[in-house]
Structures are given as structure tokens and as C-alpha cells.
Amino acid sequence: MRIPFDEKVWIGRIDDEPGDTRRVFDLITRFGGESLAKNTPVIIGFGSDEGVLRNKGRTGAAHAPKELRRGLAGLPAKAIETVCDAGDVVCDDGDLEGAQAELGRVVNKVLACGGTPLVLGGGHEVAWGTYSGLRAHLGNTRERRLVIVNFDAHFDLRQTRPGNSGTPFDQIACDCAARGLAFNYVCFGISDLANTAALFERARQLDVQYVLDIDMQESQLPQRLSQLEQLLGAADDVYLTIDLDVLPGSTAPGVSAPAVLGVPLSVVEAMVQRIRASGKMRAADIAEYNPSLDQDKRTARAAARLAYRLL
């Protein structure tokens, strides 16, 4: 189901002072399928709990898109010129596959119009929908190298079907194999204690590159940025996906599976900004925010900060 753009979500403080006092809510326009200036950010909501439910997680992420918009709305616009909003794709009837297909169509349409989709989930099942739209746009060409960069405590390489919040990257791997394309998947922030031996073995089988959370602390940021530079240098296109459970539980309590250690927000933010600055990011999404589990909107603020860096 599609829910159209809701301008009532985009409200915020108006400052009666000299100078540039614009905030993000001042810049929001409805996306209606028109041609856009190259790389115009277009927000798409994906209201889904179905993947988390199927994966036996704690539900509530379906309500995230509206809350994340509210978190973004009041941030200062500064160098941002315009942001579009394409409304929400909602899964409220258990038909996750249909919702993911619809999300893929919206993502593809945004890309065809020249925009850069920023999808606000929803559980991490959002990734299959975002990827599907990006793949439809890119086609099956082997001349361009797509690299998937995931910030996540989990591989999300489960092989069970039907798909859920723990299967999207295995689904993508299978899709790449069926198309005869390379599966270039890099996961930053993997928790050794949140993934079974079977999942590490699946990552090995698929030649997944990953970095454990213990190797992604602030003192190791220079090494991680150097590693990221090499990955970006070898990529033509990048799909960035962020599962908020990669952050420490104290920073992001509002997720299905809060992290005991996690990766500091400053590290994730620095790496996200580098990806955005590369000019190779074609689509991005932020997953797993659960407003019902949040404390003092800490998770919402962290997610809004990361989303802001992607505008």
C-alpha cells in the first residue's frame, strides 16, 4: 500500500532572526515523478514490521518513517538546497513481498528521474526492496561494479525463506548469482556474539568482507577510513545500508536487538560522510528504528543525524 506525502509531518521552529535560519522542513517538496536535478535526495518511507516478525524480533519499526521525518525536520538546512518526499510504502497485511516489490518500483522511479533515494525503514527487510529498485535501474551490466556497504551487527545472510529481516543479503547474493553478477558485500560492525558459526560460514562461502565491532572503535577510525577508500576506489556504484543496531545500545536503545558493544556514532558518521562524498552512492536506507523501544528519542536523534549527512 502507498501512503502519499504528508506535509503535516514536516514542521519545525521558525526563527525570526537575520541570516539563513532555514531548517530541513522548509525545503521539503512532494516528489511526483518529475525530472530532478542530479542527485536530489528523495525520502521514501518503508513502514514494515513483517520481516522482523518473521525473524522473531521485537516489532514496532513500522512506525519509524514518520518519527524519523520528525527528527530530521528541525535540523538546520545550511548547505542543503532541496529535499523531496515520495511518501510511504506500507506493509500492513503480511504481504512483505508485495511491499518490497512496490518499494523497488518507487526506488527505480526516483533513480530514473535523477534523484538519490534515501529509504527510511522499517525492519532490515527494506534492503531487498531498495536493492531490487537499484538493480532494475542498473540492469545486468557487468561493466559496472556495485558494492553494497552495510553497517550492521549482523550479516543478515540467513538462508531461510520466505524472506525476513535476517535474509536480505542472502537474497541479494542469490539474485546476483542468477544474473551472473558479482556479489560485492562489505559489512562493518559485525558482532562476534550476535552471529552463529553457520552465518560466519555463509559469509565465507560468499566471500563477504567484514570488520568486527571490536575493530571499529574510535582509535581505529584511520584504518577503517583507509580501508573504505580502497573499497570506494574499486566501485562504480555504492548501495549504502545502515542497521541502527550497529550503534551502542546506549546510543540506540530503540532497536529490536540493542548492541552491548557496538560501533560509536562518530565512527559510523565519519564513514557515511566519506561514502556520500565519493559521488558513487546511488541509494541508501536506514533500518530497524523502533520508536516504541526508544528512550528520550536517543535513537531517533542518532538516526536523524545519519540521515542528515546523506542529504
C-alpha positions as CSV (number, residue, x, y, z in Angstrom):
1,M,0.0,0.0,0.0
2,R,1.2,3.5,-0.8
3,I,0.6,6.5,1.5
4,P,1.2,9.8,-0.2
5,F,3.4,12.6,1.0
6,D,2.2,14.1,4.3
7,E,3.2,17.7,4.7
8,K,1.9,17.8,8.3
9,V,4.9,15.7,9.4
10,W,7.4,18.3,8.2
11,I,7.0,21.1,10.8
12,G,9.5,22.8,13.0
13,R,10.7,26.0,14.7
14,I,10.8,29.3,12.7
15,D,13.5,31.7,13.9
16,D,12.8,35.4,13.5
17,E,16.4,36.4,13.1
18,P,18.7,37.7,10.4
19,G,20.7,35.3,8.2
20,D,20.0,31.8,7.0
21,T,17.6,30.3,9.5
22,R,16.2,27.6,7.2
23,R,15.6,24.2,8.5
24,V,15.0,20.9,6.7
25,F,11.3,21.2,6.8
26,D,11.5,24.5,4.9
27,L,13.0,22.6,1.9
28,I,10.7,19.6,1.6
29,T,8.7,19.2,-1.6
30,R,6.5,16.5,-2.9
31,F,8.0,14.0,-5.4
32,G,5.5,13.3,-8.1
33,G,7.7,11.6,-10.7
34,E,9.1,14.7,-12.3
35,S,12.7,15.1,-13.5
36,L,15.0,16.2,-10.8
37,A,18.4,17.9,-10.5
38,K,21.1,15.3,-10.5
39,N,21.4,13.5,-7.1
40,T,18.5,15.3,-5.5
41,P,17.8,13.4,-2.3
42,V,14.3,11.8,-2.2
43,I,13.0,10.3,1.0
44,I,10.9,7.2,0.8
45,G,9.3,5.6,3.9
46,F,9.0,1.9,4.3
47,G,6.6,1.1,7.1
48,S,7.1,-2.6,7.8
49,D,7.3,-4.9,10.8
50,E,6.6,-8.1,8.8
51,G,10.3,-9.1,8.3
52,V,11.1,-8.5,12.0
53,L,8.0,-10.5,13.0
54,R,9.0,-13.4,10.7
55,N,12.5,-13.3,12.2
56,K,11.1,-13.5,15.7
57,G,12.3,-10.0,16.6
58,R,10.6,-7.2,18.6
59,T,8.1,-5.3,16.3
60,G,7.5,-1.6,16.2
61,A,9.7,-0.5,13.3
62,A,6.7,0.0,11.0
63,H,6.2,3.4,12.8
64,A,9.7,4.6,12.2
65,P,9.4,6.6,8.9
66,K,7.1,9.3,10.4
67,E,9.2,9.6,13.5
68,L,12.5,9.9,11.6
69,R,11.0,12.6,9.4
70,R,10.1,14.5,12.6
71,G,13.7,14.1,13.8
72,L,15.0,15.5,10.5
73,A,12.5,18.3,10.2
74,G,14.0,20.7,12.7
75,L,17.7,20.3,11.7
76,P,19.3,23.4,10.1
77,A,19.4,23.3,6.3
78,K,22.7,25.0,5.8
79,A,24.2,23.7,2.5
80,I,21.2,21.6,1.6
81,E,19.2,23.0,-1.3
82,T,16.2,20.8,-1.7
83,V,14.8,17.5,-0.4
84,C,11.9,15.6,-1.9
85,D,9.5,13.2,-0.2
86,A,7.8,10.4,-2.1
87,G,5.6,9.2,0.7
88,D,5.5,5.7,2.2
89,V,5.2,2.2,1.1
90,V,3.4,0.3,3.9
91,C,3.2,-3.4,4.7
92,D,0.1,-3.8,6.9
93,D,-1.4,-7.0,5.5
94,G,1.5,-9.5,5.8
95,D,2.4,-9.3,2.1
96,L,6.0,-8.4,2.6
97,E,7.0,-9.5,-0.9
98,G,4.4,-7.2,-2.4
99,A,5.6,-4.3,-0.3
100,Q,9.2,-4.9,-1.2
101,A,8.3,-5.0,-4.9
102,E,6.4,-1.7,-4.6
103,L,9.4,-0.1,-2.8
104,G,11.6,-1.4,-5.6
105,R,9.3,0.3,-8.2
106,V,9.5,3.7,-6.3
107,V,13.3,3.5,-5.9
108,N,13.6,2.8,-9.6
109,K,11.4,5.7,-10.5
110,V,13.3,8.1,-8.3
111,L,16.6,6.9,-9.9
112,A,15.1,7.3,-13.4
113,C,14.2,10.9,-12.6
114,G,17.7,11.7,-11.5
115,G,17.3,11.5,-7.7
116,T,19.1,9.6,-5.0
117,P,16.7,7.5,-2.9
118,L,17.0,7.6,0.9
119,V,14.7,5.0,2.3
120,L,13.6,5.2,6.0
121,G,12.6,1.7,7.3
122,G,11.1,-0.4,8.8
123,G,13.0,-3.6,9.5
124,H,16.1,-4.5,7.5
125,E,13.9,-6.4,5.1
126,V,13.9,-2.9,3.5
127,A,17.2,-3.8,1.9
128,W,15.8,-6.3,-0.5
129,G,13.3,-3.7,-1.7
130,T,15.9,-0.9,-2.1
131,Y,18.3,-3.3,-3.9
132,S,15.6,-4.5,-6.2
133,G,14.9,-1.0,-7.4
134,L,18.5,-0.2,-7.8
135,R,19.2,-3.4,-9.7
136,A,16.2,-2.6,-12.0
137,H,17.8,0.8,-12.7
138,L,21.3,-0.5,-13.2
139,G,20.3,-3.6,-15.2
140,N,22.5,-6.7,-15.6
141,T,25.6,-4.9,-16.9
142,R,28.9,-6.4,-15.8
143,E,30.8,-3.3,-16.8
144,R,29.9,-1.5,-13.6
145,R,30.9,-2.8,-10.1
146,L,28.2,-2.4,-7.5
147,V,29.4,-2.5,-3.9
148,I,27.0,-3.0,-1.0
149,V,28.2,-1.4,2.2
150,N,26.3,-2.4,5.3
151,F,26.8,-1.0,8.8
152,D,25.3,-3.8,11.0
153,A,25.9,-6.0,13.9
154,H,24.5,-8.9,11.9
155,F,25.3,-10.4,8.5
156,D,21.6,-10.8,7.6
157,L,22.6,-13.8,5.4
158,R,20.1,-16.3,6.7
159,Q,19.0,-18.8,4.1
160,T,15.5,-19.4,5.4
161,R,12.6,-18.5,3.2
162,P,10.2,-16.7,3.0
163,G,12.4,-13.7,3.4
164,N,12.6,-11.7,6.6
165,S,14.7,-9.1,8.2
166,G,17.6,-11.6,8.6
167,T,17.7,-12.7,4.9
168,P,18.0,-9.7,2.6
169,F,21.7,-10.0,1.7
170,D,21.4,-13.7,1.1
171,Q,18.5,-12.9,-1.2
172,I,20.7,-10.3,-3.0
173,A,23.5,-12.9,-3.2
174,C,21.2,-15.4,-4.8
175,D,19.9,-12.7,-7.2
176,C,23.4,-11.8,-8.3
177,A,24.2,-15.5,-8.9
178,A,21.1,-15.9,-11.0
179,R,22.1,-12.9,-13.1
180,G,25.7,-13.9,-13.4
181,L,26.8,-10.8,-11.5
182,A,29.4,-10.4,-8.7
183,F,28.2,-10.1,-5.2
184,N,30.3,-7.4,-3.6
185,Y,29.1,-7.2,0.0
186,V,31.0,-5.5,2.8
187,C,29.7,-5.4,6.4
188,F,31.2,-3.1,9.0
189,G,30.4,-3.7,12.7
190,I,29.8,-7.4,12.9
191,S,29.3,-8.7,16.4
192,D,31.1,-12.0,17.0
193,L,28.4,-12.9,19.6
194,A,25.4,-12.0,17.5
195,N,26.1,-14.3,14.6
196,T,26.3,-18.1,14.7
197,A,29.1,-20.2,13.3
198,A,26.8,-21.1,10.4
199,L,26.4,-17.4,9.5
200,F,30.2,-16.8,9.5
201,E,30.5,-19.9,7.3
202,R,27.9,-18.5,4.9
203,A,29.8,-15.2,4.8
204,R,32.9,-17.2,4.0
205,Q,31.2,-19.1,1.2
206,L,30.0,-15.8,-0.4
207,D,33.4,-14.1,0.1
208,V,31.9,-11.4,2.2
209,Q,34.3,-8.8,3.6
210,Y,33.6,-7.8,7.1
211,V,35.0,-5.9,10.1
212,L,34.2,-6.9,13.7
213,D,32.8,-4.2,16.1
214,I,35.9,-4.6,18.3
215,D,37.9,-3.3,15.3
216,M,35.7,-0.3,14.7
217,Q,36.3,1.8,17.7
218,E,37.4,5.5,17.5
219,S,41.1,4.7,17.8
220,Q,40.8,2.5,14.7
221,L,39.0,5.0,12.5
222,P,42.0,6.0,10.4
223,Q,42.5,2.3,9.4
224,R,38.8,2.0,8.6
225,L,38.7,5.1,6.5
226,S,41.8,3.9,4.6
227,Q,40.0,0.5,4.0
228,L,36.9,2.3,2.9
229,E,38.9,4.4,0.4
230,Q,40.1,1.3,-1.2
231,L,36.6,-0.1,-1.5
232,L,35.2,3.1,-2.9
233,G,38.1,3.3,-5.4
234,A,37.2,-0.1,-6.8
235,A,33.5,0.7,-7.0
236,D,31.4,2.3,-9.7
237,D,28.2,2.3,-7.7
238,V,27.5,2.0,-4.0
239,Y,24.4,1.0,-2.2
240,L,24.7,2.1,1.5
241,T,22.5,0.4,4.1
242,I,22.6,1.2,7.9
243,D,21.1,-1.0,10.5
244,L,20.9,1.1,13.6
245,D,21.7,-1.9,15.9
246,V,25.3,-1.4,14.8
247,L,25.4,1.5,17.3
248,P,26.0,1.0,21.0
249,G,22.8,0.2,22.9
250,S,23.3,3.4,25.0
251,T,23.2,5.5,21.7
252,A,20.5,3.4,20.0
253,P,18.2,1.6,22.5
254,G,15.3,1.8,20.2
255,V,16.1,-1.2,18.0
256,S,15.0,-4.8,18.0
257,A,18.4,-6.1,19.2
258,P,20.4,-3.4,21.0
259,A,24.2,-3.8,20.9
260,V,26.3,-4.5,24.0
261,L,29.4,-3.0,22.5
262,G,28.5,-1.5,19.1
263,V,30.3,1.0,16.9
264,P,30.5,4.6,18.1
265,L,28.2,7.0,16.2
266,S,31.2,9.2,15.4
267,V,32.9,6.3,13.5
268,V,29.8,5.4,11.6
269,E,29.1,9.1,10.8
270,A,32.6,9.7,9.5
271,M,32.5,6.7,7.2
272,V,29.0,7.5,6.0
273,Q,30.1,11.0,5.1
274,R,33.0,9.6,3.2
275,I,30.7,7.4,1.2
276,R,28.4,10.3,0.4
277,A,31.3,12.5,-0.6
278,S,32.6,9.9,-3.1
279,G,29.8,10.7,-5.5
280,K,29.2,7.0,-6.1
281,M,26.3,6.4,-3.7
282,R,23.2,5.6,-5.8
283,A,20.8,4.6,-3.0
284,A,20.8,4.4,0.8
285,D,18.5,3.2,3.6
286,I,18.3,3.3,7.4
287,A,16.7,0.3,9.1
288,E,15.4,-1.1,12.4
289,Y,14.4,2.1,14.3
290,N,11.7,1.1,16.7
291,P,10.0,4.2,18.3
292,S,8.2,2.0,20.9
293,L,11.6,0.9,22.4
294,D,13.3,4.2,22.2
295,Q,14.4,6.2,25.3
296,D,14.3,10.1,25.3
297,K,14.4,9.8,21.4
298,R,18.1,8.9,21.5
299,T,17.8,6.5,18.7
300,A,15.7,8.9,16.6
301,R,18.3,11.7,17.0
302,A,21.1,9.4,16.1
303,A,19.2,8.1,13.0
304,A,18.2,11.7,12.0
305,R,21.9,12.8,12.3
306,L,23.0,10.0,9.9
307,A,20.1,10.7,7.5
308,Y,21.0,14.4,7.5
309,R,24.6,13.5,6.5
310,L,23.1,11.7,3.5
311,L,21.0,14.6,2.2
